[in-house]
Amino acid sequence: MSDTLTIILAKPRGFCAGVERAIEIVEKALTIYGPPIYVRHEIVHNKWVVEDLRAKGVVFVDEVSAIPDGAITVFSAHGISEKVENSAKLRDLPVIDATCPLVTKVHKEAQRYEAEGRELVLIGHAGHPEVEGTMGRVKQKVHIIANVEDVASLAPDAPENLAYVTQTTLSVDDTRSIIDALKERFPTIKGPDLRDICYATQNRQNAVRELAKHVELILVIGSVNSSNSSRLRDLGEETGVTSYLIDDETAIKPEWLANIKSIGVTAGASAPEVLVDKVMSRLQSLRQAEVVMLEGITENTRFKLPPEVTDKPFLIAPAKAC
């Protein structure tokens, strides 16, 4: 096909500050202490990132019990429960916490509401590591709801004394209708300011909405287990634009480009820019193309690294098991 394909890149896209921080923590730990470094669960939900770190000497485990005595241990960006934290303390493992500061903020909000004697509602997806971690930061039972329909079936013990918190990978738009339904049914419910919800999730969703106005097809780079990446793909479809969630450039099918004049490319908050570059190269190998950058928000947020990888590393790197 001789006509030029217009490729429009979303802005912002890709790594958020919490993901950048988590990956930098693991990279610095490798440099300071040497491999192997043990990470409980995937450091972030991206296949390429996990495999890249694994090749450098990172060992990903499901539980703390799988980590050898004395091995440097990193908790993932999604946060962990108090039980997991305590299990590491009981074994005196040298721990570096890569939990996103915005997730930590949700943990503290949940604990504050519990201290006030309020029954907790968590807006999020059951089974997601972040949700499991938040639930494990309080002692009481937590009601998990994922949509407006769940609000109608909610049966709290103290309906007049409720509070809610949210999973950070949901945007203001994702949660607004659920929060409105909660407030309508439970007028005394308390919750955090909407501005406390993750900025990156909302920004990337807004960028997809804008992207959809200009293209006939959207490619979202991200892993299927990434909540925010999957939502970007769903959002593209909701706007009426055919959208695909792809791990990398190898997933692109040439027939997708048939009779297409414009295509949008974005990436979830856990997908690195190198994958965007690979996707762009693949598209340009299939069609003559021009690249346009969508105008959007420039994100300058940076989160401080923990002392274990900056000014106060462990004095002696613990012995590693063979």
Buried (B, 14 or more C-beta within 10 A) or exposed (E): EEEEBBBBBBBBBBBBBBBBBBBBBBBBBBEBBEBBBBBBBBBBBBBBBBEBBEEBEBBBBEEBEEBBEBBBBBBBBBBBBBEBBEBBEEBEBBBBBBBBBBBBBBBEBBBBBBEEEBBBBBBBBEEBBBBBBBBBBBEBEBBBBBEEEBBEEBEBEEBEBBBBBBBBBBBBBBBEEBBEBBBEEBEEBBBBEEEBBBBBBBBBBBBBBBBBEBBBBBBBBBBEBBBBBBBBBBBBEEBEBBBBBBBBBEBBEEEBBEEBBBBBBBBBBBBBEEBBEBBBEBBBEBBEBEEBEBEBBEBEEEBEBBEBBEEEBBEEBBEBEE
